[in-house]
Amino acid sequence: DGVFRYQGRLYVPKVGQLRLQILTEAHNSRYSIHPVATKMYRSMREVFWWNGMKRDIAHFVDKCQNCQQVKVTSETRRYNSRD
């Protein structure tokens, strides 16, 4: 069928913006709603594979503006609740 697989998962080559498009869809999907890197990796590894995928996911989530704002808000709330 012309699809490369690694241990049954779809191999995603480093071609153009393909990996970025997959990461964006997996992270911004209304079904996943901005998961943290670990949860996103667990979900994606069932279907996709590429060398360095876990690292790429971590970098992608770290650069997500929405996730960073929520993280700061949560940390601030946690800090203030200790007072």
C-alpha positions in Angstrom: 0.0 0.0 0.0 3.1 2.3 -0.1 2.9 3.1 3.6 6.0 2.5 5.8 5.4 1.1 9.2 7.6 0.7 12.3 6.3 -2.0 14.7 2.8 -1.5 13.2 2.8 2.2 13.5 2.8 4.7 10.6 6.3 6.0 9.9 6.1 9.8 9.5 9.1 11.0 7.3 10.6 14.4 7.8 9.0 15.9 4.7 8.0 19.6 4.6 5.6 20.4 7.4 4.0 17.0 7.8 5.3 16.3 11.3 4.3 19.8 12.4 0.8 19.3 11.0 0.4 16.0 12.8 1.6 17.6 16.1 -0.7 20.6 15.7 -3.8 18.4 15.0 -3.0 16.1 17.9 -2.5 19.0 20.3 -5.3 21.3 19.2 -8.0 18.7 18.4 -11.2 19.3 20.2 -11.0 15.7 21.4 -7.6 16.1 23.1 -7.8 19.8 24.1 -4.1 20.7 24.6 -2.7 17.6 26.4 0.6 17.7 28.3 3.5 16.2 26.5 3.4 12.8 28.2 -0.3 12.3 27.5 0.2 13.5 23.9 3.1 11.1 23.4 1.2 8.1 24.8 -1.7 8.8 22.5 0.4 9.5 19.4 2.7 6.5 19.8 -0.1 4.1 19.3 -0.5 5.4 15.7 2.7 7.2 14.6 6.4 6.8 14.8 9.5 8.9 13.9 12.9 9.1 15.3 12.9 11.8 18.1 9.1 11.9 18.3 9.0 12.2 22.1 11.5 15.1 22.0 9.6 16.8 19.2 6.3 16.6 21.2 7.9 18.0 24.3 9.3 20.9 22.4 6.0 21.5 20.6 4.0 21.6 23.9 6.7 23.8 25.5 6.1 26.4 22.7 2.3 26.3 23.0 1.2 29.8 24.2 -2.1 28.5 25.5 -0.4 25.8 27.5 2.1 28.2 29.0 -0.7 30.6 30.1 -2.6 27.8 31.7 0.5 26.6 33.4 1.4 30.0 34.8 -2.2 30.5 36.0 -2.3 27.1 37.7 1.1 27.6 39.3 0.0 31.1 40.6 -3.2 29.6 42.1 -1.3 26.8 43.7 1.3 29.3 45.2 -1.5 31.7 46.4 -3.5 28.9 48.0 -0.5 28.0 50.3 -0.7 31.4 52.0 
